[in-house]
Amino acid sequence: MSKDSEYDYVIVGAGSAGCVLAARLSEDPSVRVALVESGPRDRKAEIHIPAAFPKLFRTPYDWDYSTAKQPALDGRELYWPRGHMLGGSSSMNAMMWVRGHRDDYDAWGEAAGEEWAYDRFVRYFQRAERWAGAPDSVHGTLGPLWISPPRDPNVTTAAFLDACRAAGLKESAELNHPDHSGFALTPLNQRRGRRWSAADGYLKPAARRPNLHILTDARVTRLDFDGTRAAGVVAEGVPGILRARREVILSAGAIGSPQLLQQAGVGDPEQLAAAGIDVRVASPDVGRHLQDHLSFAVTMRCPRPVTLTGADSLTNVGRFLLSGRGPLTSNVGEAVAFIRSRPELAAPDIELIHAPVPFVNHGLTPPDEHGITIGVVLLQPESRGRITPGGPGPTAAPVIDPGYLTRDEDLRTLVAGVRRAEELFTSKALTPYADGPLAPYPGIVDDDELTRVIRAGAETLYHPVGTCRMGADDGSVTDPRLRVRGVNALRVVDASVMPRITRGHTHAPTVALAEKAAELIREDAGA
C-alpha cells in the first residue's frame, strides 16, 4: 500500500512566510494543509527571552551558514545565522518591526505591477498587526502579531535619542509611516516583554485545526514532479511522498528556496551542469539578485555600569520570569535613526541602530566590559550576489556569495554613515556613556584607514532577499502572483521574491507579502 499522504497545499518552511500561509490557508476547513519544517519546535527557553537570541546562534536552532570568501571584505567568510525551527528567523531575530519606506514598495510595483506598490500593499501590514496602543489609523490593531515599544529601555537609549534630537534629526513618533525618516524607539514583536514570533501569532492558534498538519524535524530533500507539474515533496523521516492536489509552496527563505529549485533542475543551465544537476527548466535568474544589509559596529567603552553587560544575572532572570520586565526584555537594538547620507536623496540610505552593549561577533562572545554600539547599516546596496548549487543532492551545501562592496558607492555610503555615528557619540547627551573606542572599532581615523577597518569588520544584518525575484518580465523567477515560471502548481512565498531590498528590517515585509500571497492563492483556487 502507498505510504503517500495527500494534501491540497504543501508548504515548505515554517518561517515568517510559512507560518502566515499555513494559518491563512487552513482557515478554509475544506482544504488540507501540510507545513513541513526541517528544524525542531520552538520550545527552547532562549527563543522566548528577547535578549537571549545570540545564544541560539550556532546551535541546532540555526542553519549556521557561511558565505564564500568576500574579496572586498579582506577575503573573509562571513557567518550567516538563519532560524531553523518553527517561526524560522522570527524566532531568533531582534524582533524589530519596521516596514520600510514607501519608495521600496513603489519599486516593487514597477517590477511586478501596481498591486505591489505601496498604496495597495500597505493593507497587508495592517492585516498582520496588533499594535499595543496604536497611535493612529496607519497601524493595524486586530492582527495576529503583537507590536510594542521596548518595555524597559536602557538609560543609554534615551541618551541616543537625545543625541539625535540635538543633531537636528527628525523625531519620528512612529517608524511605520510611508516616510520613516528620523529617529525613535524600535517597535518590537513582543507581548508582555516576551518574543512574539510568527509561530506565536499565526501558527499556534491554527495548530488546533484538524486540517493543518505540522511536521517538524522533516527536511525536504526533493521536489516531486508529474511532468511539468509540482506534485509534492519528499522529506526526511516522512514516509512516502507528501502530495499536493493544488500547489507546492516554497517558503524556505532566500537561501533555501533557490536551493530547492536548483536541486530540482530549475535554474541557470550552466550552473546546474557544473554542479552535476540535470536541467528541468532553464531559469537563469534563480539564485541571482541576492541583496543583504551590510553593517559596521561603532563601539565605545561605557564608564558607567549601566549597559546590558552582565544582564543575565540571576536577579534579572527572576525579574523576567516573574514580571516580564528588566534588561532581558531588551531586543538589543532598542532605538534607530533612518538618515540620508546626502541631502539630495529622496529617502534614507543609512540606518543607525543603538545597542546598549558592545555588540561584536554577533553577540557570540559575551562582553567583559560595559560599552555601547551604534550599528551603521547600508540600506540600499548596489552590490549584488548569488546563490549557486554546490553539487547534486540535498546534502550539497549551496554556495552563498553576497558580493559585498563590489560597487564602490556602497563603501562610500558606509563611510559616510560611520561619520554620522561618530558625530552622535560626541554629543553632550552621549559623552557621559562613551569613554573612548572599544575594539575592534579604532576611534576616529582618516577615510583610508576607516575603509580598511570596514573591510576587516563589516558583518551581515541578517536580511538576505531577492534570489527568486518576482517580476512582470519573462526573465524573472516568479511572476507577479509568485508562481514559478516554467512549471505548474509551484509558488515561492518568502523574502527571496523581493525584487529590491527594503529600507528597514525584512520580517515585516515578509509577513505582509505572505498575507497577500494567501489571498492570491485563494483567488487562483477559486478561478
RODO-2510 file (C-alpha; in nm, 4 decimals, decimal comma):
residues 527
     n   res          X          Y          Z
     1     m     0,0000     0,0000     0,0000
     2     s     0,1174     0,3527    -0,0727
     3     k     0,2593     0,5485     0,2181
     4     d     0,1972     0,8767     0,0383
     5     s    -0,0056     1,1468     0,2129
     6     e    -0,2280     1,3838     0,0200
     7     y    -0,2984     1,7496     0,0908
     8     d    -0,4293     2,0448    -0,1029
     9     y    -0,1242     2,2563    -0,0178
    10     v     0,2227     2,1504     0,0915
    11     i     0,4235     2,4403     0,2373
    12     v     0,7996     2,4006     0,2731
    13     g     0,9401     2,6067     0,5607
    14     a     0,7750     2,7358     0,8793
    15     g     0,9414     3,0767     0,8956
    16     s     0,7897     3,4247     0,8769
    17     a     0,6081     3,3451     0,5491
    18     g     0,5280     2,9767     0,6017
    19     c     0,3533     3,0371     0,9345
    20     v     0,1326     3,3023     0,7741
    21     l     0,0400     3,0770     0,4815
    22     a    -0,0339     2,7749     0,6997
    23     a    -0,2643     2,9799     0,9212
    24     r    -0,4452     3,1655     0,6442
    25     l    -0,4922     2,8736     0,4035
    26     s    -0,6153     2,6404     0,6792
    27     e    -0,8896     2,8901     0,7688
    28     d    -1,0864     2,7098     0,4972
    29     p    -1,1920     2,3808     0,6616
    30     s    -1,2443     2,2199     0,3211
    31     v    -0,8708     2,2162     0,2407
    32     r    -0,5889     2,0130     0,3930
    33     v    -0,2565     2,1837     0,4540
    34     a     0,0832     2,0336     0,5385
    35     l     0,3551     2,2597     0,6805
    36     v     0,6966     2,0932     0,6578
    37     e     0,9780     2,2345     0,8746
    38     s     1,3305     2,0939     0,8807
    39     g     1,4029     2,2226     1,2307
    40     p     1,2514     2,1442     1,5721
    41     r     0,9639     2,3027     1,7599
    42     d     1,0242     2,6399     1,9249
    43     r     1,0280     2,5225     2,2868
    44     k     1,3782     2,6287     2,3910
    45     a     1,3669     2,8977     2,6617
    46     e     1,6136     3,1299     2,4885
    47     i     1,3731     3,1665     2,1955
    48     h     1,1247     3,3492     2,4157
    49     i     1,3699     3,5681     2,6114
    50     p     1,4346     3,8702     2,3865
    51     a     1,7928     3,9496     2,4925
    52     a     1,8967     3,5836     2,4655
    53     f     1,8723     3,5499     2,0872
    54     p     2,2540     3,5324     2,0313
    55     k     2,2568     3,2186     2,2470
    56     l     2,0676     3,0450     1,9638
    57     f     2,3432     3,1122     1,7117
    58     r     2,5493     2,8102     1,6033
    59     t     2,3080     2,5687     1,7732
    60     p     2,0640     2,3154     1,6208
    61     y     1,8162     2,6064     1,6007
    62     d     2,0389     2,7799     1,3452
    63     w     2,1230     2,6818     0,9852
    64     d     2,4722     2,8172     1,0643
    65     y     2,5611     2,9201     0,7088
    66     s     2,8907     3,0712     0,5954
    67     t     2,9426     3,2768     0,2833
    68     a     3,2056     3,2327     0,0180
    69     k     3,5186     3,4364     0,0754
    70     q     3,4469     3,8034     0,0103
    71     p     3,7313     3,9751    -0,1765
    72     a     3,6114     4,3229    -0,0748
    73     l     3,5998     4,2197     0,2932
    74     d     3,9602     4,1022     0,3238
    75     g     3,8752     3,7590     0,1877
    76     r     3,6636     3,6755     0,4928
    77     e     3,3926     3,4100     0,5062
    78     l     3,1022     3,5692     0,6936
    79     y     2,8766     3,3852     0,9341
    80     w     2,5084     3,3948     0,8330
    81     p     2,2675     3,2713     1,1036
    82     r     1,9192     3,1713     0,9865
    83     g     1,6367     3,0363     1,2015
    84     h     1,5962     2,6588     1,1931
    85     m     1,2786     2,5964     1,3950
    86     l     0,9098     2,6831     1,3975
    87     g     0,8962     3,0560     1,3371
    88     g     1,2218     3,0486     1,1407
    89     s     1,4267     3,3634     1,1789
    90     s     1,1328     3,5368     1,3524
    91     s     1,2167     3,3068     1,6458
    92     m     1,5789     3,4266     1,6694
    93     n     1,5858     3,7819     1,5308
    94     a     1,5958     4,1177     1,7111
    95     m     1,2158     4,1485     1,6809
    96     m     1,2289     4,4868     1,5006
    97     w     0,9020     4,5629     1,3190
    98     v     0,9952     4,8246     1,0589
    99     r     0,8014     4,8207     0,7331
   100     g     1,0423     5,0340     0,5311
   101     h     0,9878     5,3355     0,3054
   102     r     0,7030     5,3725     0,0577
   103     d     0,9610     5,4043    -0,2247
   104     d     1,0623     5,0420    -0,1555
   105     y     0,7185     4,9132    -0,2449
   106     d     0,6702     5,1526    -0,5340
   107     a     0,9878     4,9919    -0,6744
   108     w     0,8201     4,6536    -0,6299
   109     g     0,5239     4,7952    -0,8218
   110     e     0,7498     4,8985    -1,1084
   111     a     0,8903     4,5450    -1,1229
   112     a     0,5766     4,3376    -1,0676
   113     g     0,2708     4,5588    -1,1178
   114     e     0,0764     4,8248    -0,9305
   115     e    -0,0806     4,5766    -0,6899
   116     w     0,2625     4,5537    -0,5212
   117     a     0,3073     4,9322    -0,4927
   118     y     0,2780     5,0957    -0,1513
   119     d    -0,0773     5,2303    -0,1651
   120     r    -0,2208     4,8885    -0,2464
   121     f     0,0242     4,6818    -0,0409
   122     v     0,0070     4,8680     0,2910
   123     r    -0,3182     4,6984     0,3956
   124     y    -0,1352     4,3671     0,4319
   125     f     0,0834     4,5167     0,7045
   126     q    -0,2291     4,6355     0,8802
   127     r    -0,3879     4,2916     0,8448
   128     a    -0,0922     4,1385     1,0328
   129     e    -0,0503     4,3986     1,3064
   130     r    -0,1850     4,4183     1,6598
   131     w    -0,0313     4,7385     1,7932
   132     a    -0,0354     4,7943     2,1668
   133     g    -0,1956     5,1362     2,1901
   134     a    -0,1872     5,2093     1,8171
   135     p    -0,1155     5,5803     1,7756
   136     d    -0,3170     5,6341     1,4540
   137     s    -0,5101     5,4726     1,1721
   138     v    -0,1914     5,3817     0,9816
   139     h    -0,1464     5,0873     1,2180
   140     g    -0,3344     4,7611     1,2395
   141     t    -0,4939     4,6656     1,5717
   142     l    -0,6650     4,3302     1,5103
   143     g    -0,3936     4,1158     1,3530
   144     p    -0,2054     3,8165     1,4956
   145     l     0,1303     3,9888     1,5571
   146     w     0,1673     4,1955     1,8732
   147     i     0,3851     4,5061     1,8356
   148     s     0,5024     4,7083     2,1349
   149     p     0,7689     4,9644     2,2258
   150     p     1,0665     4,8453     2,4328
   151     r     0,9348     4,7631     2,7792
   152     d     1,2383     4,8665     2,9851
   153     p     1,4725     5,0653     2,7594
   154     n     1,8240     5,1253     2,8830
   155     v     1,9304     5,4684     3,0128
   156     t     2,1783     5,4945     2,7254
   157     t     1,8921     5,4541     2,4781
   158     a     1,7338     5,7771     2,5985
   159     a     2,0751     5,9418     2,5606
   160     f     2,0984     5,8201     2,1993
   161     l     1,7576     5,9710     2,1227
   162     d     1,8643     6,2983     2,2858
   163     a     2,1792     6,2966     2,0725
   164     c     1,9720     6,2510     1,7565
   165     r     1,7471     6,5359     1,8667
   166     a     2,0429     6,7653     1,9317
   167     a     2,1868     6,6797     1,5896
   168     g     1,8717     6,8135     1,4263
   169     l     1,7399     6,4782     1,3082
   170     k     1,3666     6,4411     1,2614
   171     e     1,1863     6,2921     1,5605
   172     s     0,9546     6,0190     1,4387
   173     a     0,6637     5,9328     1,6627
   174     e     0,6346     5,6111     1,4674
   175     l     0,8683     5,4357     1,2267
   176     n     0,5986     5,2693     1,0172
   177     h     0,4567     5,5663     0,8286
   178     p     0,5094     5,5937     0,4499
   179     d     0,8251     5,8005     0,5069
   180     h     1,0075     5,6536     0,8071
   181     s     1,2901     5,9077     0,8104
   182     g     1,4015     6,0088     1,1583
   183     f     1,4699     5,8531     1,4969
   184     a     1,2591     5,6654     1,7508
   185     l     1,2428     5,3743     1,9893
   186     t     1,2228     5,0487     1,7963
   187     p     0,8776     4,8865     1,7561
   188     l     0,9091     4,5236     1,8639
   189     n     0,7312     4,1922     1,8108
   190     q     0,6779     4,1414     2,1824
   191     r     0,3906     4,0732     2,4138
   192     r     0,4323     4,1432     2,7853
   193     g     0,8080     4,1588     2,7436
   194     r     0,8422     3,8249     2,5630
   195     r     0,9159     3,7500     2,1964
   196     w     0,6106     3,7206     1,9742
   197     s     0,7189     3,5320     1,6622
   198     a     0,5259     3,4352     1,3505
   199     a     0,4807     3,0952     1,5139
   200     d     0,3315     3,2580     1,8241
   201     g     0,0969     3,4840     1,6309
   202     y    -0,0111     3,2707     1,3379
   203     l     0,0814     2,9073     1,3811
   204     k    -0,0037     2,8204     1,7396
   205     p    -0,3697     2,9292     1,7174
   206     a    -0,4040     2,7494     1,3831
   207     a    -0,2351     2,4300     1,5068
   208     r    -0,5600     2,3198     1,6716
   209     r    -0,7288     2,2825     1,3343
   210     p    -0,7697     1,9235     1,2164
   211     n    -0,6974     2,0236     0,8549
   212     l    -0,3479     2,1578     0,9346
   213     h    -0,0662     1,9046     0,9717
   214     i     0,2634     2,0448     1,1061
   215     l     0,5717     1,8295     1,0558
   216     t     0,8964     1,9229     1,2321
   217     d     1,2475     1,7752     1,2006
   218     a     1,1500     1,6926     0,8432
   219     r     1,3952     1,8341     0,5914
   220     v     1,2653     1,8379     0,2357
   221     t     1,5131     1,6536     0,0167
   222     r     1,3337     1,6559    -0,3170
   223     l     1,0504     1,8198    -0,5085
   224     d     0,8375     1,5573    -0,6829
   225     f     0,7109     1,6332    -1,0341
   226     d     0,4471     1,4909    -1,2617
   227     g     0,5738     1,6156    -1,5959
   228     t     0,5902     1,9944    -1,5620
   229     r     0,3651     1,9985    -1,2543
   230     a     0,4972     2,0073    -0,8983
   231     a     0,3161     1,7147    -0,7421
   232     g     0,4611     1,7055    -0,3906
   233     v     0,7751     1,6794    -0,1806
   234     v     0,9904     1,4126    -0,0204
   235     a     1,1121     1,4829     0,3341
   236     e     1,3450     1,3067     0,5754
   237     g     1,1640     1,0999     0,8351
   238     v     0,8331     1,1198     0,6496
   239     p     0,7188     0,8036     0,4710
   240     g     0,6342     0,8267     0,1039
   241     i     0,5569     1,1499    -0,0762
   242     l     0,3658     1,4464     0,0618
   243     r     0,1431     1,5036    -0,2390
   244     a    -0,0173     1,8376    -0,3233
   245     r    -0,3512     1,8344    -0,5072
   246     r    -0,3333     2,2099    -0,5686
   247     e     0,0135     2,3551    -0,5055
   248     v     0,3564     2,3152    -0,3539
   249     i     0,4674     2,6415    -0,1928
   250     l     0,8324     2,7104    -0,1134
   251     s     0,8796     2,9328     0,1928
   252     a     1,2327     2,8197     0,2729
   253     g     1,3878     3,1667     0,2550
   254     a     1,6380     3,3476     0,0364
   255     i     1,8838     3,0571     0,0619
   256     g     1,6597     2,7531     0,0923
   257     s     1,4061     2,8314    -0,1808
   258     p     1,6547     2,8843    -0,4655
   259     q     1,8497     2,5834    -0,3397
   260     l     1,5412     2,3608    -0,3685
   261     l     1,4637     2,4942    -0,7152
   262     q     1,8194     2,4381    -0,8320
   263     q     1,8298     2,0850    -0,6928
   264     a     1,5052     2,0209    -0,8840
   265     g     1,6724     2,1359    -1,2061
   266     v     1,5157     2,4818    -1,2205
   267     g     1,7943     2,7351    -1,2660
   268     d     2,0829     2,8560    -1,4777
   269     p     2,1718     2,5725    -1,7169
   270     e     2,5461     2,6382    -1,6967
   271     q     2,5473     2,6436    -1,3173
   272     l     2,3315     2,3320    -1,2968
   273     a     2,5546     2,1439    -1,5399
   274     a     2,8650     2,2469    -1,3452
   275     a     2,7034     2,1074    -1,0296
   276     g     2,6030     1,7813    -1,1969
   277     i     2,2281     1,8576    -1,1955
   278     d     2,0015     1,7798    -1,4917
   279     v     1,8111     2,0806    -1,6267
   280     r     1,4334     2,0696    -1,5940
   281     v     1,3604     2,4362    -1,6642
   282     a     1,6111     2,6975    -1,7788
   283     s     1,5658     2,9912    -1,5413
   284     p     1,8976     3,1808    -1,5234
   285     d     1,7889     3,4231    -1,2507
   286     v     1,7331     3,1560    -0,9854
   287     g     1,9784     3,2414    -0,7083
   288     r     2,0779     3,5753    -0,8596
   289     h     1,9994     3,9308    -0,7404
   290     l     2,0997     3,8430    -0,3836
   291     q     2,0894     4,1564    -0,1671
   292     d     2,1651     4,1970     0,2026
   293     h     2,2127     4,4754     0,4552
   294     l     2,5800     4,5094     0,5465
   295     s     2,6584     4,6653     0,8850
   296     f     2,9577     4,8062     1,0713
   297     a     2,9596     4,8425     1,4508
   298     v     3,0902     5,1644     1,6056
   299     t     3,1554     5,0542     1,9654
   300     m     3,2502     5,2728     2,2605
   301     r     3,3547     5,1902     2,6159
   302     c     3,0996     5,2972     2,8778
   303     p     3,2433     5,4273     3,2081
   304     r     2,9204     5,3557     3,3953
   305     p     2,7950     5,0024     3,4768
   306     v     2,4525     5,0626     3,3233
   307     t     2,4600     4,8635     2,9971
   308     l     2,3407     4,5113     2,9148
   309     t     2,6790     4,3627     3,0012
   310     g     2,6040     4,1088     3,2732
   311     a     2,2282     4,1393     3,2205
   312     d     2,1797     3,7628     3,2527
   313     s     2,2258     3,7681     3,6302
   314     l     2,0019     3,5503     3,8466
   315     t     1,8237     3,8622     3,9691
   316     n     1,7384     3,9721     3,6161
   317     v     1,6368     3,6199     3,5147
   318     g     1,3966     3,6094     3,8073
   319     r     1,2595     3,9531     3,7247
   320     f     1,1956     3,8482     3,3670
   321     l     1,0271     3,5213     3,4610
   322     l     0,8069     3,6773     3,7288
   323     s     0,7018     4,0019     3,5604
   324     g     0,8313     4,0085     3,2026
   325     r     1,0416     4,3117     3,2865
   326     g     1,4040     4,4129     3,3182
   327     p     1,7035     4,4101     3,0829
   328     l     1,6272     4,0634     2,9459
   329     t     1,3261     4,2146     2,7666
   330     s     1,5717     4,4138     2,5536
   331     n     1,5939     4,3285     2,1859
   332     v     1,9486     4,4814     2,1949
   333     g     1,8643     4,7250     1,9102
   334     e     1,6458     4,9477     2,1250
   335     a     1,6404     5,2643     1,9106
   336     v     1,7077     5,3535     1,5488
   337     a     1,7563     5,6501     1,3196
   338     f     1,6931     5,6424     0,9446
   339     i     1,9032     5,9089     0,7750
   340     r     2,0272     6,0257     0,4361
   341     s     2,3998     6,0205     0,3731
   342     r     2,3488     6,3037     0,1193
   343     p     2,0822     6,5769     0,1450
   344     e     1,9669     6,5362    -0,2157
   345     l     1,8426     6,1785    -0,1569
   346     a     1,4659     6,1216    -0,1604
   347     a     1,4737     5,8531     0,1095
   348     p     1,7111     5,7235     0,3798
   349     d     2,0059     5,5126     0,2716
   350     i     2,1577     5,4588     0,6194
   351     e     2,0141     5,3162     0,9415
   352     l     2,1795     5,3780     1,2776
   353     i     2,0896     5,1190     1,5425
   354     h     2,1631     5,1905     1,9072
   355     a     2,2543     4,8884     2,1205
   356     p     2,3231     4,9397     2,4939
   357     v     2,6005     4,6785     2,4833
   358     p     2,9195     4,6152     2,2811
   359     f     2,7593     4,4035     2,0075
   360     v     3,0535     4,2397     1,8284
   361     n     3,0975     3,8931     1,6776
   362     h     2,7165     3,8609     1,6562
   363     g     2,6973     3,8590     2,0358
   364     l     2,8607     3,5156     2,0426
   365     t     3,1396     3,6434     2,2667
   366     p     2,9870     3,7820     2,5897
   367     p     3,1335     4,1282     2,6592
   368     d     3,3671     4,1550     2,9585
   369     e     3,3240     4,5311     3,0000
   370     h     3,0489     4,7871     2,9636
   371     g     3,0025     4,9559     2,6298
   372     i     2,7506     5,0803     2,3747
   373     t     2,7194     5,0397     1,9991
   374     i     2,5825     5,2333     1,7071
   375     g     2,5451     4,9905     1,4203
   376     v     2,5721     5,1573     1,0793
   377     v     2,3592     4,9777     0,8188
   378     l     2,3762     5,0121     0,4396
   379     l     2,0073     5,0152     0,3461
   380     q     2,0130     5,0206    -0,0355
   381     p     2,3192     4,8274    -0,1534
   382     e     2,4023     4,8456    -0,5211
   383     s     2,6165     4,5305    -0,4936
   384     r     2,4552     4,2021    -0,5921
   385     g     2,5401     3,8424    -0,5108
   386     r     2,4094     3,4961    -0,5870
   387     i     2,3309     3,1507    -0,4523
   388     t     2,4720     2,8663    -0,6626
   389     p     2,4437     2,4901    -0,6154
   390     g     2,7422     2,3247    -0,4519
   391     g     2,6682     1,9898    -0,6146
   392     p     2,3839     1,7438    -0,6750
   393     g     2,1645     1,6221    -0,3930
   394     p     2,0190     1,7825    -0,0796
   395     t     2,3360     1,7396     0,1282
   396     a     2,5392     1,9612    -0,1079
   397     a     2,5611     2,2973     0,0675
   398     p     2,4756     2,5967    -0,1512
   399     v     2,7484     2,8477    -0,2286
   400     i     2,6473     3,1840    -0,0812
   401     d     2,8232     3,4792    -0,2421
   402     p     2,6663     3,8101    -0,1297
   403     g     2,9091     4,0122    -0,3425
   404     y     2,9531     4,2648    -0,0620
   405     l     3,1037     4,6027    -0,1568
   406     t     3,1578     4,5055    -0,5194
   407     r     3,0202     4,8501    -0,6035
   408     d     3,2342     5,1408    -0,4840
   409     e     2,9342     5,3577    -0,3935
   410     d     2,8368     5,1101    -0,1201
   411     l     3,1662     5,1618     0,0594
   412     r     3,1388     5,5395     0,0288
   413     t     2,7914     5,5308     0,1817
   414     l     2,9073     5,3152     0,4735
   415     v     3,1955     5,5522     0,5439
   416     a     2,9515     5,8441     0,5466
   417     g     2,7266     5,6553     0,7870
   418     v     3,0117     5,5844     1,0270
   419     r     3,0949     5,9552     1,0294
   420     r     2,7370     6,0327     1,1341
   421     a     2,7581     5,7781     1,4164
   422     e     3,0846     5,9331     1,5325
   423     e     2,9187     6,2753     1,5408
   424     l     2,6432     6,1421     1,7662
   425     f     2,8994     5,9984     2,0079
   426     t     3,0483     6,3463     2,0545
   427     s     2,7135     6,4940     2,1599
   428     k     2,6541     6,6226     2,5103
   429     a     2,3906     6,3536     2,5670
   430     l     2,6134     6,0552     2,4819
   431     t     2,9569     6,1632     2,6049
   432     p     2,8820     6,0530     2,9654
   433     y     2,8359     5,6982     2,8288
   434     a     3,1149     5,6949     2,5675
   435     d     3,4675     5,6924     2,7072
   436     g     3,6829     5,6102     2,4062
   437     p     3,6698     5,3418     2,1340
   438     l     3,6236     4,9764     2,2097
   439     a     3,7926     4,7186     1,9834
   440     p     3,7620     4,6382     1,7014
   441     y     3,6474     4,9984     1,6334
   442     p     3,9676     5,2104     1,6353
   443     g     3,8182     5,5526     1,7009
   444     i     3,8206     5,8449     1,4590
   445     v     4,0714     5,7816     1,1792
   446     d     4,1135     5,9132     0,8246
   447     d     3,8999     5,7800     0,5403
   448     d     4,1659     5,5428     0,4109
   449     e     4,2094     5,3782     0,7494
   450     l     3,8333     5,3698     0,8102
   451     t     3,7890     5,1963     0,4754
   452     r     4,0429     4,9349     0,5822
   453     v     3,8641     4,8880     0,9160
   454     i     3,5239     4,8468     0,7484
   455     r     3,6620     4,5833     0,5115
   456     a     3,8047     4,3976     0,8115
   457     g     3,4988     4,4224     1,0344
   458     a     3,1688     4,4647     0,8474
   459     e     2,9093     4,1924     0,9031
   460     t     2,5622     4,0954     0,7829
   461     l     2,2495     4,2386     0,9432
   462     y     2,0743     3,9094     0,8565
   463     h     1,8434     4,0330     0,5751
   464     p     1,9085     3,8341     0,2530
   465     v     1,6456     3,8777    -0,0209
   466     g     1,5954     3,8660    -0,3966
   467     t     1,7116     3,5217    -0,5103
   468     c     1,3753     3,4174    -0,6619
   469     r     1,2734     3,7673    -0,7624
   470     m     0,9219     3,8343    -0,8843
   471     g     0,8561     4,0483    -1,1886
   472     a     0,6428     4,1092    -1,4933
   473     d     0,9383     4,0345    -1,7228
   474     d     0,9917     3,6879    -1,8658
   475     g     1,3353     3,6640    -1,7036
   476     s     1,2018     3,6824    -1,3502
   477     v     1,1947     3,3600    -1,1481
   478     t     0,8400     3,4170    -1,0235
   479     d     0,5561     3,6075    -1,1866
   480     p     0,3563     3,8811    -1,0079
   481     r     0,1383     3,6117    -0,8484
   482     l     0,4556     3,4401    -0,7189
   483     r     0,4199     3,1363    -0,9462
   484     v     0,7462     2,9812    -1,0632
   485     r     0,7838     3,0362    -1,4352
   486     g     0,8204     2,7232    -1,6485
   487     v     0,6411     2,4811    -1,4139
   488     n     0,2879     2,4419    -1,2810
   489     a     0,1479     2,4297    -0,9278
   490     l     0,4669     2,5692    -0,7704
   491     r     0,4995     2,9033    -0,5943
   492     v     0,7643     3,0800    -0,3887
   493     v     0,6465     3,2925    -0,0963
   494     d     0,9240     3,4410     0,1167
   495     a     1,1874     3,7157     0,1127
   496     s     1,3541     3,5617    -0,1927
   497     v     1,0841     3,7033    -0,4237
   498     m     1,1515     4,0671    -0,3266
   499     p     1,2824     4,2496    -0,6340
   500     r     1,4508     4,5128    -0,4155
   501     i     1,5574     4,5054    -0,0520
   502     t     1,3588     4,7347     0,1783
   503     r     1,4932     5,0212     0,3868
   504     g     1,4165     4,8519     0,7144
   505     h     1,4012     4,5013     0,8549
   506     t     1,2736     4,2157     0,6447
   507     h     1,0430     4,0322     0,8856
   508     a     0,7545     4,2794     0,8477
   509     p     0,7564     4,2910     0,4654
   510     t     0,7876     3,9116     0,4503
   511     v     0,4790     3,8705     0,6693
   512     a     0,2836     4,1244     0,4624
   513     l     0,3963     3,9560     0,1408
   514     a     0,2716     3,6212     0,2718
   515     e    -0,0624     3,7771     0,3699
   516     k    -0,1031     3,8952     0,0119
   517     a     0,0142     3,5603    -0,1253
   518     a    -0,2513     3,3747     0,0750
   519     e    -0,5104     3,5973    -0,0894
   520     l    -0,3660     3,5301    -0,4354
   521     i    -0,3608     3,1548    -0,3743
   522     r    -0,7250     3,1519    -0,2658
   523     e    -0,8218     3,3602    -0,5705
   524     d    -0,6432     3,1228    -0,8062
   525     a    -0,8024     2,8202    -0,6414
   526     g    -1,1461     2,9768    -0,6886
   527     a    -1,0740     3,0567    -1,0512
***
